[in-house]
Amino acid sequence: MTAVATVLVFVAVYVLIATERVHRVAAALGGAAIMLAIGATDGPHAFSSLETGVDWNVVFLLLGMMVIVGVIRQTGAFEYLAIWSAKRAKGRPFRILVMLVLITAGASALLDNVTTVLLVAPVTVLVCDRLDVPPVPFLVAEALASNIGGTATLIGDPPNIIIASRADLSFNDFLLNLTPIVLVLIAVFIGMARVMFRDAFRYHPERVAAVMALDERETIRDPRLLVQSLSVLGLVLVGFVLHRVLGYEPSVVALLGAGLLVAVSRIGADEAIREVEWPTLVFFMGLFIMVGALIQVGVIEDLSRAAADATGGRLWFATVLLLGVSAVLSAIVDNIPYVATMAPIVNDLAHSIKGSGDTSVLWWALALGADLGGNATAVGASANVVVLGLAERAGHRISFWEFTKYGLVVATVTVLLCVPYLWLRYFAFA
């Protein structure tokens, strides 16, 4: 009975978020409260469990990076980058979008996709305002590109870290197996963006002329703070890459960086937290509690096991089914708890059909399905939620369906392109 009630509550909250009858933060908090009230989860599981609770690593990673980005914003660095990128692209909106998509995808592979959109989104809003073009298509494109680019490496998307730990896969394993298809997907996505967002590529000669006449160096308001901020950001990025060697979680690295920057720059506490997207952080907490309740009552595990049992020991069928199911479920629930639940099941499945081929393909199918499927809806991936929050704060609200009508198409195309890639690489030419 509890499981049925939990599913009904989750579906109701999801409908409220999708229809925007209430604000997504209120819906997520209300849903989390009901989950606690009906006993689908409890305090220890909601706030302390690694599998069914709030992922504090994600929350504090976002908090630390928001503080760092907020301090950098005070230096004028984003205005500098906005003018510089617009001038390099000769003011052509599509060229600017291509530049921002490539930067976002590349940075998401080297960092994590959430950190990347936190850095790139403010620049995007500024350059679009300068050129009098709507920023929403550019922001949506960056969120989608961040999820595609983050698929390429172990550290690019949090689900990949979970998969690497469970399957004992290295950074190079991800690089060699996923980067080739990600490069193809980015090229395809740029072509799709040219069609999907064509109405946004409005060229205003007078605006472009005004931007080309600007000197970007004049936008730097505090050179000393800029040097301090970039130095700390550089240390944080190195910490992200080496976090396993250093023994620190990415969230700890981000918080250490935020604390160091506030200390050396002597920024006041109010100024340091002014740019923090508190509604976004609260939304994540409510969402994690709701998804944790689904895990707690066994709903997600039952769905995952049913999909695994349906394969009948056939590796290719298992691969395609895993790719498709992961894409669909990751569009509905956050892909981090989904992969955490699915990883032990995939591990058992890989052992049960051992000897029929290269079973590592199952892990790549899980990674591709979960990472790319997250593009389908506004709540499917952490980067999507962050972009929605940043856009709303900048006065450019993106609705659930406005994001989803683009994301669903991109997710469908990219996931389908993975099918021939997996077949050719792990079956036809294995």
C-alpha positions in Angstrom: 0.0 0.0 0.0 2.8 2.4 0.9 4.5 1.7 -2.5 1.3 2.6 -4.4 0.8 5.8 -2.3 4.5 6.7 -2.9 4.1 6.3 -6.7 0.9 8.4 -6.7 2.5 11.2 -4.7 5.5 11.2 -7.0 3.3 11.3 -10.2 1.1 14.1 -8.7 4.2 16.2 -7.9 5.7 15.5 -11.3 2.4 16.6 -13.0 2.4 19.8 -10.9 6.0 20.6 -12.0 5.2 19.8 -15.6 2.0 21.8 -15.7 3.5 24.6 -13.5 0.3 24.9 -11.5 2.6 25.6 -8.6 6.3 26.6 -8.4 8.6 23.6 -8.8 10.2 24.4 -5.4 6.9 24.3 -3.6 5.9 21.1 -5.4 9.2 19.3 -4.5 9.0 20.4 -0.9 5.4 19.5 -0.6 6.0 16.1 -2.2 9.0 15.5 0.2 6.8 16.4 3.2 4.1 14.0 2.1 6.6 11.2 1.6 7.8 11.6 5.1 4.2 11.9 6.5 3.0 8.6 4.9 6.1 6.7 6.0 7.6 6.1 2.6 10.8 7.4 4.1 12.0 8.8 7.4 14.5 11.2 8.8 17.6 9.0 8.9 16.9 7.7 5.3 16.0 11.1 3.9 18.8 13.1 5.4 21.6 10.6 6.2 21.4 7.6 3.8 23.8 7.6 0.9 21.4 5.6 -1.3 18.0 7.0 -0.3 18.7 10.4 1.1 19.6 13.9 0.0 22.8 13.8 -2.0 24.7 16.4 0.1 27.7 16.1 -2.2 25.6 17.6 -5.0 24.1 20.3 -2.8 27.4 21.4 -1.4 29.2 21.2 -4.7 26.6 23.6 -6.1 26.8 25.8 -3.0 30.6 26.1 -3.2 30.6 26.8 -7.0 27.8 29.3 -6.7 29.8 31.3 -4.1 32.9 31.2 -6.4 31.0 32.3 -9.5 29.3 35.0 -7.5 32.6 36.5 -6.5 34.0 36.3 -10.0 30.9 38.1 -11.2 31.9 41.1 -9.1 35.2 41.5 -11.1 33.5 42.1 -14.5 35.0 38.9 -15.9 31.7 37.8 -17.4 31.2 41.1 -19.2 34.7 40.7 -20.6 34.0 37.2 -21.9 30.6 38.2 -23.3 32.1 41.1 -25.3 35.2 39.0 -26.3 33.1 36.0 -27.6 30.7 38.3 -29.5 33.5 40.1 -31.2 35.3 36.8 -32.2 32.0 35.6 -33.7 31.5 38.9 -35.5 28.2 39.3 -33.7 26.6 36.3 -35.6 24.2 34.6 -33.2 24.6 31.1 -34.6 28.4 31.4 -34.5 28.1 32.5 -30.9 25.9 29.5 -30.1 28.4 27.1 -31.7 31.2 28.6 -29.7 29.3 28.4 -26.5 28.1 24.8 -27.2 31.7 23.6 -27.9 33.1 25.4 -24.8 30.3 23.9 -22.7 30.7 20.4 -24.0 34.5 20.5 -23.7 34.5 21.9 -20.2 31.8 19.5 -19.1 34.1 16.6 -20.1 37.0 18.0 -18.0 34.9 19.3 -15.1 31.4 18.3 -14.2 28.4 19.6 -16.2 26.9 21.5 -13.3 30.0 23.5 -12.6 30.3 24.3 -16.3 26.8 25.7 -16.7 27.3 27.8 -13.6 30.3 29.4 -15.3 28.9 29.7 -18.9 25.3 30.7 -18.3 26.0 34.2 -16.9 28.2 34.9 -19.9 25.4 33.8 -22.2 22.8 36.1 -20.7 25.2 39.0 -21.0 26.1 38.5 -24.6 22.5 37.9 -25.6 21.4 41.1 -23.9 24.2 43.0 -25.7 23.0 41.7 -29.1 19.3 41.8 -28.4 18.7 38.1 -29.0 16.6 35.9 -26.8 18.9 34.0 -24.3 16.6 31.1 -23.6 17.5 29.0 -26.7 21.2 29.5 -26.0 20.8 28.5 -22.3 18.7 25.4 -23.3 21.4 24.5 -25.9 24.1 24.8 -23.2 22.3 22.6 -20.8 21.8 19.9 -23.4 25.5 20.2 -24.6 26.7 19.9 -21.0 25.0 16.6 -20.6 26.3 15.3 -23.9 29.8 16.5 -23.3 29.8 15.2 -19.7 29.1 11.7 -20.9 32.6 11.4 -22.4 34.7 11.1 -19.2 34.6 9.6 -15.8 34.4 12.9 -14.0 32.0 14.6 -16.5 28.7 13.4 -15.0 28.1 12.1 -11.5 26.5 8.8 -12.7 29.8 8.0 -14.4 31.7 8.1 -11.1 29.2 5.6 -9.6 29.6 3.3 -12.6 33.4 3.5 -12.5 33.4 2.6 -8.8 31.1 -0.4 -9.2 32.6 -1.8 -12.5 36.3 -0.9 -11.6 36.6 1.3 -14.7 39.4 3.8 -15.2 39.4 7.4 -16.6 41.0 6.0 -19.8 38.2 3.4 -20.1 35.6 6.1 -20.3 37.8 8.2 -22.6 38.3 5.3 -25.1 34.8 3.9 -25.1 32.5 6.9 -24.8 34.4 9.9 -26.2 34.2 8.7 -29.9 30.4 8.6 -29.9 30.2 11.9 -27.8 32.1 13.7 -30.6 29.7 12.5 -33.1 26.7 13.5 -31.0 28.0 17.0 -30.4 28.4 17.5 -34.2 24.8 16.2 -34.8 23.5 18.4 -31.9 25.0 21.5 -33.5 23.2 20.7 -36.7 19.9 20.1 -34.8 20.4 23.4 -32.9 20.7 25.3 -36.2 17.1 24.1 -37.0 15.5 24.0 -33.6 16.6 27.5 -32.6 16.6 29.2 -36.0 14.1 31.9 -34.8 16.6 33.1 -32.2 19.4 33.9 -34.7 18.3 37.5 -35.3 21.1 39.8 -36.6 20.9 43.4 -35.5 23.7 45.4 -37.4 23.4 48.4 -35.1 23.8 46.2 -31.9 26.7 44.3 -33.5 28.4 47.6 -34.5 28.1 48.8 -30.9 29.5 45.6 -29.5 32.4 45.6 -32.0 33.3 49.1 -30.9 33.6 48.1 -27.2 36.9 47.5 -25.4 36.4 44.4 -23.3 39.4 45.3 -21.1 37.4 48.3 -19.7 34.8 45.9 -18.1 37.3 44.6 -15.5 36.3 46.5 -12.3 38.7 44.8 -9.8 41.9 43.3 -11.4 43.2 42.2 -8.0 40.0 40.3 -7.1 40.0 38.8 -10.6 43.5 37.4 -10.1 42.6 36.0 -6.8 39.3 34.5 -8.1 40.9 32.9 -11.2 43.8 31.5 -9.1 41.3 29.9 -6.6 39.2 28.6 -9.5 42.3 27.0 -11.1 43.1 25.3 -7.8 39.5 24.0 -7.6 39.6 22.7 -11.2 42.8 20.8 -10.4 41.2 19.5 -7.3 38.3 18.1 -9.3 40.6 16.3 -11.7 42.7 14.9 -8.8 40.0 14.4 -6.2 40.4 10.7 -6.0 44.2 11.0 -5.6 43.7 13.7 -2.9 41.0 11.8 -1.1 38.5 14.7 -1.2 35.0 14.6 -2.6 34.3 17.2 -5.3 31.9 18.9 -2.9 34.7 19.3 -0.4 37.0 20.7 -3.1 34.3 23.3 -4.0 33.7 24.3 -0.4 37.4 24.6 0.3 37.8 26.8 -2.8 34.8 29.0 -1.7 36.2 29.4 1.8 39.7 30.2 0.5 38.4 32.8 -2.0 36.2 34.5 0.7 39.2 34.5 3.1 41.9 35.9 0.7 39.6 38.4 -1.0 38.0 39.6 2.3 34.6 39.6 0.7 31.8 40.2 3.2 29.6 37.2 4.1 26.5 38.9 2.6 28.3 39.6 -0.7 29.7 36.0 -0.9 26.3 34.3 -0.7 24.3 36.9 -2.6 24.5 35.0 -5.9 23.6 31.6 -4.3 20.6 30.0 -6.0 18.8 28.9 -2.8 15.6 27.9 -4.6 17.5 25.6 -6.8 19.3 24.0 -3.8 16.0 23.5 -2.0 14.4 22.0 -5.1 17.2 19.4 -5.3 16.7 18.5 -1.7 13.0 17.9 -2.2 13.6 15.9 -5.4 16.2 13.7 -3.7 13.9 12.9 -0.8 11.1 12.0 -3.2 13.3 9.8 -5.4 14.8 8.3 -2.3 11.3 7.3 -1.1 10.8 5.5 -4.4 14.0 3.6 -3.8 13.2 3.0 -0.2 9.8 1.3 -1.0 11.5 -0.8 -3.8 9.7 0.8 -6.8 12.8 1.7 -8.8 14.5 -1.6 -8.0 11.5 -3.6 -9.1 11.4 -1.7 -12.4 15.1 -2.2 -12.9 15.0 -5.9 -12.1 12.0 -6.5 -14.3 13.9 -5.0 -17.2 17.0 -7.1 -16.4 15.0 -10.3 -16.1 13.4 -9.6 -19.5 16.7 -10.0 -21.3 16.8 -13.8 -21.0 20.6 -13.9 -21.1 20.9 -12.3 -24.6 23.7 -9.7 -24.5 22.6 -7.6 -27.4 19.0 -7.5 -26.3 20.1 -6.7 -22.7 22.3 -3.9 -24.1 19.5 -2.2 -26.1 16.9 -2.7 -23.3 19.3 -1.3 -20.7 20.0 1.7 -22.9 16.3 2.4 -23.6 15.1 1.9 -20.0 17.9 4.0 -18.6 17.1 6.8 -21.0 13.4 6.7 -20.1 13.8 6.5 -16.4 16.5 9.1 -16.3 14.2 11.5 -18.0 11.7 11.1 -15.1 13.9 10.8 -12.1 17.4 12.2 -11.5 20.0 10.0 -13.0 22.2 9.9 -9.9 19.9 7.8 -7.7 18.8 5.8 -10.7 22.3 4.7 -11.5 23.1 4.1 -7.9 20.2 1.6 -7.8 20.9 0.1 -11.2 24.6 -0.5 -10.8 24.5 -3.6 -8.7 21.8 -5.1 -11.0 24.0 -4.5 -14.0 26.9 -6.1 -12.2 24.8 -9.2 -11.5 23.6 -9.2 -15.1 27.1 -8.9 -16.5 28.2 -12.0 -14.5 25.1 -14.0 -15.3 25.6 -13.8 -19.1 29.4 -13.9 -19.0 31.0 -15.8 -21.9 28.5 -14.5 -24.5 30.6 -11.5 -25.4 32.2 -8.3 -24.0 29.8 -7.6 -21.1 31.4 -4.2 -20.5 29.0 -3.0 -23.2 26.3 -3.1 -20.5 28.1 -0.5 -18.4 28.5 1.8 -21.5 24.8 1.3 -22.3 23.9 2.3 -18.7 26.1 5.4 -18.9 24.9 6.5 -22.3 21.2 5.9 -21.4 21.4 7.6 -18.1 23.5 10.6 -19.1 21.8 11.3 -22.5 18.3 10.5 -21.3 18.6 13.2 -18.7 18.3 15.7 -21.5 14.7 14.7 -22.2 13.0 16.8 -19.5 13.8 19.9 -17.4 14.3 17.7 -14.2 16.1 14.8 -15.8 19.6 16.1 -15.0 21.2 18.4 -12.4 22.5 20.8 -15.1 19.0 21.3 -16.5 17.6 22.3 -13.1 20.5 24.7 -12.5 20.1 26.4 -15.9 16.3 26.9 -15.2 17.2 28.5 -11.8 19.8 30.8 -13.3 17.5 31.8 -16.2 14.7 32.7 -13.8 17.0 34.7 -11.7 18.1 36.7 -14.7 14.5 37.4 -15.7 14.3 34.9 -18.5 12.0 32.1 -17.2 12.2 28.8 -19.0 9.0 26.6 -18.5 9.1 22.9 -18.0 7.6 22.3 -21.5 9.7 24.9 -23.2 12.8 23.0 -22.2 11.3 19.5 -22.7 10.1 20.1 -26.3 13.7 20.6 -27.3 15.3 18.2 -24.8 13.0 15.3 -25.7 14.0 15.5 -29.4 17.7 15.8 -28.6 17.6 12.9 -26.1 15.7 10.7 -28.6 18.1 11.3 -31.5 21.3 10.9 -29.4 20.1 7.7 -27.7 19.1 6.2 -31.0 22.5 7.0 -32.5 24.1 5.1 -29.7 22.4 1.9 -30.9 24.5 1.4 -34.1 27.6 2.6 -32.3 27.2 -0.1 -29.6 26.4 -2.7 -32.2 29.4 -1.9 -34.5 31.9 -1.6 -31.7 31.0 -4.4 -29.3 29.3 -6.9 -31.6 29.9 -6.5 -35.3 33.7 -5.8 -35.0 34.4 -7.1 -31.5 
